[in-house]
Amino acid sequence: MCVCAYLFVTRDGQILFGKYADDPQWEALAGLDPDRRRTHGKGWTVPATHLKLGEDPRTAARRVGEEALGIRGLRYSEPRSETDFYPSKMVPGEMHYDIWFFVDGTPPKEYEIRVPPWYTELSWQDPRSVPTTAYARGHEDVVARWLAAKTGGAPSEREAVILGVVARANARSRVHDVDGETGNHRVDPGEHAQGTR
């Protein structure tokens, strides 16, 4: 099971998306191993982190906002939870669960993007106009779910297509787990060619 906090920093209908640099600092910032950093660097991501053992999702979202993005004075919403459930590749016959906490963030009016060294790029994007192929794998479904909640729960036609594509992909791909002793994330090696969350 993976438990993650996604921080949707918004301004004027746009979301702050990023592309990861292959920087070892991501291990401490979000629990990302080198393979995931490289995979996520290939597309747009919603700023996010795996929760540390016992961590409150509000604290995790603040960690993303302040440490990963460096935004001071960000106002945070209360978290909203979503779940994802799909067949595990690491343990055939078993299912894998993801618990996502979505937190909205409103930056101060004077906020200007400053790209930290662990990102190659940060950019305001309209999530409705970003092609699904432009996302790092796994983030298009997160954005579609967030948008569906913002529009009253009914996904748009495009969001429904994204969710359908993601549901089919979930049945045959992405699996990762946390090592109980070290707390490190393990990823099924077969996923790396297609990407992971």
C-alpha positions in Angstrom: 0.0 0.0 0.0 1.2 3.5 -0.8 0.0 6.6 0.9 0.7 9.9 -0.8 -0.2 13.6 -0.5 -0.6 15.6 -3.7 -0.4 19.4 -3.5 -2.5 21.2 -6.1 -1.1 24.7 -6.1 -3.6 26.7 -8.2 -3.8 30.2 -9.6 -6.3 31.5 -12.2 -7.6 28.0 -13.2 -4.1 26.7 -13.6 -2.1 24.1 -11.6 1.6 24.4 -10.8 3.2 21.3 -12.5 6.8 20.2 -12.3 9.3 18.0 -14.0 11.8 16.2 -11.7 15.5 16.5 -12.1 17.5 13.4 -11.4 18.6 14.8 -8.0 19.2 12.5 -5.0 17.4 15.0 -2.8 14.1 13.5 -4.0 14.7 10.5 -1.8 14.4 12.7 1.3 11.8 15.1 -0.2 9.4 12.5 -1.5 10.7 9.0 -1.1 11.7 8.7 -4.8 14.4 6.3 -5.8 16.6 7.0 -8.8 14.5 5.1 -11.3 11.4 7.0 -10.3 13.1 10.3 -10.5 14.2 9.6 -14.1 10.8 8.3 -15.0 8.9 11.2 -13.5 11.4 13.6 -15.2 9.9 12.7 -18.5 6.6 14.4 -17.9 4.5 16.8 -15.9 3.9 15.9 -12.2 1.7 17.2 -9.5 4.0 18.1 -6.6 3.6 15.2 -4.2 5.2 13.0 -1.6 4.8 9.6 0.1 3.7 10.1 3.7 6.3 9.1 6.3 5.2 6.6 8.8 2.6 8.2 11.1 2.7 11.5 9.2 -0.5 13.6 9.0 -1.4 14.4 5.3 -1.6 18.1 6.2 2.1 17.9 7.4 3.1 16.1 4.2 1.4 18.7 2.0 3.2 21.5 4.0 6.4 19.6 3.5 5.8 19.6 -0.3 4.9 23.3 -0.4 7.7 24.6 1.8 10.5 22.1 1.3 10.0 20.8 -2.3 8.5 23.9 -3.8 9.9 26.6 -1.5 6.6 28.5 -1.4 6.2 30.5 1.9 2.8 31.8 2.9 0.9 29.1 0.9 -2.7 28.6 2.2 -3.7 24.9 2.4 -7.1 23.3 2.2 -8.1 20.3 4.3 -7.1 17.0 2.6 -9.6 15.0 0.5 -8.9 11.3 0.1 -9.2 9.1 -2.9 -8.2 5.4 -3.3 -6.8 3.3 -6.2 -6.9 -0.5 -6.2 -5.3 -2.7 -8.8 -3.7 -6.1 -9.3 -0.2 -6.4 -7.8 2.7 -7.4 -10.1 5.0 -8.1 -7.2 2.6 -10.4 -5.5 0.5 -12.2 -8.2 -3.0 -12.9 -7.1 -3.0 -10.0 -4.6 -4.2 -6.4 -5.0 -2.4 -3.2 -4.3 -3.9 -0.1 -2.7 -3.0 3.5 -3.1 -4.5 6.1 -0.8 -4.1 9.7 -2.1 -4.7 12.8 -0.1 -5.5 15.8 -2.4 -4.7 19.2 -0.8 -5.3 22.5 -2.6 -2.8 25.3 -2.1 -3.2 29.0 -2.8 0.1 30.9 -3.1 0.5 34.5 -2.0 -0.3 37.0 -4.8 3.3 38.0 -5.0 4.5 34.5 -5.6 6.8 34.0 -8.6 8.0 30.6 -9.7 11.5 29.8 -8.6 12.7 26.4 -9.8 14.6 24.5 -7.1 17.6 22.4 -8.2 15.6 19.1 -7.8 13.2 20.2 -10.5 14.1 20.8 -14.2 11.0 22.9 -14.7 8.0 24.3 -12.8 5.1 25.8 -14.9 1.5 27.0 -14.6 -0.6 24.8 -16.8 -4.3 24.4 -17.5 -4.9 20.8 -16.6 -7.7 20.5 -19.2 -5.3 21.3 -22.0 -2.3 19.2 -21.0 -2.3 16.0 -23.2 -2.3 12.8 -21.3 1.0 11.8 -22.9 2.6 14.9 -21.4 2.2 13.7 -17.9 4.6 11.5 -16.0 2.8 8.1 -15.8 0.3 8.0 -13.0 -0.3 11.7 -12.7 -2.9 12.0 -15.5 -5.3 9.9 -13.4 -4.6 11.9 -10.3 -5.4 15.1 -12.1 -8.5 13.6 -13.7 -9.8 12.6 -10.2 -9.0 16.0 -8.8 -10.8 17.8 -11.7 -13.8 15.5 -11.4 -14.2 16.5 -7.7 -13.8 20.2 -8.7 -16.6 19.9 -11.3 -19.1 18.2 -9.0 -18.0 14.6 -9.3 -18.9 14.0 -12.9 -15.8 13.8 -15.1 -15.8 15.6 -18.4 -15.6 13.5 -21.6 -11.8 14.0 -21.7 -11.5 13.1 -18.0 -13.6 10.0 -18.5 -11.4 8.9 -21.3 -8.3 9.5 -19.1 -9.9 7.5 -16.3 -10.8 4.6 -18.7 -7.3 4.5 -20.1 -5.8 4.6 -16.6 -8.1 1.8 -15.4 -7.0 -0.5 -18.2 -3.3 0.4 -17.6 -3.7 -0.3 -13.9 -4.8 -3.8 -14.6 -1.5 -4.6 -16.3 1.1 -2.2 -14.8 2.5 -0.1 -11.9 3.2 -1.7 -8.6 5.4 -0.6 -5.8 5.6 -1.3 -2.2 7.4 -0.2 1.0 10.1 -2.3 2.6 8.8 -2.8 6.2 12.3 -2.7 7.7 13.9 0.2 5.9 10.9 2.2 4.8 12.4 2.4 1.3 10.1 2.1 -1.7 10.4 -1.0 -3.9 9.2 -0.9 -7.5 8.5 -3.8 -9.8 11.4 -3.7 -12.3 9.0 -4.4 -15.1 7.4 -1.0 -14.6 10.4 1.1 -15.2 10.1 1.1 -19.0 6.6 2.5 -18.7 7.1 4.6 -15.5 5.7 4.6 -12.0 4.0 7.0 -9.7 
